[in-house]
């Protein structure tokens, strides 16, 4: 199992925290890593490159190559994942929208805030 993260799109200027969850083939940026903690430096690099307020969605997937994701990963991708929002001061807020059984996938004492 690996962690897949897609960069969300903030398409509603009237609702600053709203972000759509694009599929891996439609997202402006996508990352595939083996450990949850590896998502934070990637998200913070996206922040440096693309803007200060970003939202990303991440979930565990069975995939080995970001270029050839299995069809099931692409079809089942949606906002019922982990949501990662960059915050002022270099923090990342993690919100969990998965069902209760999936929450055991996060390491205990999960990385909820990280400073850049």
C-alpha positions in Angstrom: 0.0 0.0 0.0 1.1 3.5 -0.8 -0.2 7.0 -0.3 -1.6 8.9 -3.3 -2.1 12.7 -3.0 -3.8 15.0 -5.5 -3.8 18.8 -5.4 -7.3 20.2 -4.9 -8.7 23.0 -6.9 -10.2 26.1 -5.1 -12.7 27.1 -7.7 -15.1 29.2 -5.5 -13.6 32.6 -4.5 -16.8 33.3 -2.5 -16.0 30.3 -0.3 -12.2 30.5 0.4 -11.9 27.0 2.1 -13.8 25.1 -0.6 -11.7 22.8 -2.7 -12.8 20.3 -5.3 -11.1 16.9 -5.3 -9.9 16.2 -8.8 -9.0 12.7 -9.8 -5.4 11.6 -10.3 -5.6 12.1 -14.1 -7.2 15.6 -13.8 -5.2 17.1 -10.9 -2.6 19.8 -11.5 -0.2 17.9 -9.2 -0.1 14.2 -8.0 2.3 12.4 -5.7 2.7 8.7 -4.8 4.8 7.8 -1.7 5.3 4.8 0.5 4.9 6.6 3.9 2.3 9.1 5.1 4.9 11.4 6.5 6.4 11.9 3.0 3.3 13.8 1.9 4.1 16.8 4.1 7.3 17.9 2.4 5.7 17.4 -1.0 2.7 19.5 0.0 4.9 22.2 1.4 6.9 22.3 -1.9 3.7 22.6 -3.9 2.9 25.5 -1.6 6.2 27.2 -2.4 5.7 26.7 -6.1 1.9 27.2 -6.6 0.6 29.5 -3.8 0.2 29.8 -0.1 -3.2 28.4 0.4 -3.5 24.8 -0.9 -5.7 21.8 -0.3 -4.7 18.3 -1.2 -6.5 15.0 -0.8 -4.6 11.8 0.1 -5.6 8.1 0.5 -4.0 4.7 0.6 -3.9 2.9 -2.7 -2.5 -0.2 -4.2 -0.3 1.2 -6.9 3.4 1.0 -7.8 3.7 3.6 -10.5 2.2 7.1 -10.7 2.2 6.9 -14.5 0.1 3.7 -14.6 -2.4 3.9 -11.8 -4.8 1.0 -11.7 -8.3 1.8 -13.1 -9.9 1.1 -9.7 -7.7 3.8 -8.1 -8.8 6.4 -10.7 -12.5 5.5 -10.6 -12.8 5.3 -6.8 -10.9 8.5 -6.1 -13.0 11.1 -4.3 -13.3 13.6 -1.4 -13.8 10.8 1.2 -10.1 10.7 1.8 -7.7 12.7 4.1 -7.8 16.4 3.3 -4.6 18.4 3.9 -4.9 22.2 4.0 -1.9 24.5 4.3 -2.2 27.0 7.0 -0.4 30.3 7.9 2.9 29.8 9.6 3.8 26.7 7.6 1.3 24.3 9.2 -0.7 21.6 7.6 -4.2 20.7 8.9 -5.3 17.1 8.3 -9.0 16.3 8.2 -10.1 12.7 8.0 -13.2 12.0 5.9 -12.6 8.2 5.7 -14.9 5.6 7.3 -13.9 4.4 10.8 -12.2 1.2 9.6 -9.7 3.1 7.4 -8.5 5.3 10.3 -6.3 2.5 11.6 -4.1 3.1 8.5 -2.7 6.3 10.0 0.2 5.8 12.3 -0.5 6.4 16.0 0.4 10.0 17.0 -0.2 11.0 13.3 1.5 14.0 11.9 -1.3 16.5 12.3 0.8 19.7 12.1 4.2 20.3 10.5 6.2 23.5 10.3 8.2 24.4 7.2 
